[in-house]
Amino acid sequence: MKSFGMFTENGSYMVGRIAAAGEKMAQFDGAENAWRWAQRELSKLATADEFGEATDTAVREEVHDVVIRAAGERCDFYL
């Protein structure tokens, strides 16, 4: 299982689910829409005490890479 920069296995699993959904979304809805969605989901996840690092730059960069690769197009990290 990929860690996505999370501190726990459970955190990696949760971020992995967001990355996988963003990856699928990017194929059909484009990189920017998928990345905006993934950022919102990471922010929601970070509200739980045990997943506070979900909005750390390292985590977001790894999810961004997954989304962009799937879309086959560029999208700025900072929207």
Secondary structure, 3 states (H helix, E strand, C coil): CCCCCCCCHHHHHHHHHHHHHHHHHHHHHCHHHHHHHHHHHHHHHHCCHHHHHHHCHHHHHHHHHHHHHHHCCCCCCCC
